[in-house]
């Protein structure tokens, strides 16, 4: 096209120079758009040339350039500037494709800056424009963004839905690569079997051919985790190590951290402590990483276990503290995402309700015009319509209040067992501890972990695992007294705060719970494996009234139950007159527990 225009210009004596520039500008725009995620150097070079030519571009082309400049800002980490510019573009631009893409970009940036509610609002607004987008590649790009964001928000079913919709619509090779990445991540998050047959390797090859290194290596990560879960740890390590140089060359902190954290975990599993420590330290030193990210949590846990294996109690205690802080930050982040998603759904429902209410009001106005000619029946009709309107407002107000109550319950309750979640359990326990300190009353804490729970999940299925967790919650409630707090604080880990209860009484209650758990018959759900729990007991008379100290001591006591043969109770014992707690629990590894946490949430 460019060459043909130049030929015409030669014939007419170069009478249309602006047309040449406009053509070059349009060609450069599409070239830059095509490489924005695969060739950063070419992308930057194209944008520099475009800015030099933008004086000759039309309004739509300048808006397109502004969108690409915002992409560049995101790549460079200038999120706030890109967020503000893209938000203004979404509000002001009229061209559907640019409006659609700017809304999706805002949703992406908001996820990076943890402004979850804002991101979901823009995502929903952008997706409303989807049917107006005639360019299949741009329309499919919206499904890619939506699938990625829903996966990040833990809504894997929605992520899988968008990926499947894109794959069924004859996408380009590039968009098919993105859709495969979203699909495999969603399947992994849902606990579905990620096949290792050639099609997943074909997806990796397809992404590599398109220059989409990030997507190719994200799929490799999912495959490596599947191998490790099936006992092929050495194969997973070799696979990850082969791709690590390519991953580090991308400079993408999140993916580098994920690869390093997985390698650290798997190397430690094979007993290679030095190599595991090297990878874990590399994760903690990554710049721009969120302290509550899963790779950082995994790395901190590996460093804690390495220090513990060396017998360095002081270092182990410090690493455990850092691990606990990172894990809490990650759980808080997950809850914030869940709350933002539920709030977004609530806002969409309210928006639809407002539309329905406006329709009712419009109908009311039309009827008022009609009854103006019928004086006799006017007042009766008005009373009837006002009653309908008042009833509608009252009904939707009631629905709104009920939705708020539901959201509050979701933020405090574990959805699988109905028990207090980790965050709510801590808040309630700290309040009870403060009261116990003021009143001078004893208080105890039980911490118990189900023995060999991973075997139940692996051999009998996750549905049976869920049934066992609910049964443990049911029998546990029977032995809780009024005022006690019972919570699920991990995948298969539970805790009970016992008010006005000394250590002796706590051990009696713990024994009743242990016995009740031991008689749970898994055969009712088709699983012959036994169910049991290892319990750790502590009391304020020994460990004081600080929540973190009580949990650490209970954890150490529970570990004694584990190493002592499981299915038993241990109380916390000090090593000397000035006790140094060693909160050890080898069994609870975040990598194994992660699927459980995701299913529970």
Secondary structure as UniProt FT lines:
FT   HELIX           2..11
FT   TURN            12..13
FT   HELIX           17..35
FT   TURN            36..38
FT   HELIX           40..53
FT   HELIX           54..56
FT   HELIX           59..75
FT   TURN            76..77
FT   HELIX           79..92
FT   HELIX           96..112
FT   TURN            113..114
FT   HELIX           116..127
FT   TURN            128..129
FT   HELIX           130..132
FT   HELIX           136..152
FT   TURN            153..154
FT   HELIX           156..167
FT   TURN            168..169
FT   HELIX           173..189
FT   TURN            190..191
FT   HELIX           198..209
FT   TURN            210..211
FT   HELIX           213..229
FT   TURN            230..231
FT   HELIX           233..250
FT   HELIX           253..269
FT   TURN            270..271
FT   HELIX           273..284
FT   TURN            287..288
FT   TURN            291..292
FT   HELIX           294..310
FT   HELIX           313..371
FT   TURN            372..373
FT   HELIX           375..412
FT   TURN            415..417
FT   HELIX           422..439
FT   STRAND          443..450
FT   TURN            451..452
FT   HELIX           453..460
FT   HELIX           462..478
FT   TURN            482..483
FT   STRAND          485..488
FT   STRAND          493..499
FT   HELIX           503..518
FT   HELIX           522..525
FT   STRAND          533..539
FT   HELIX           540..543
FT   HELIX           547..563
FT   TURN            564..565
FT   STRAND          569..571
FT   HELIX           590..600
//
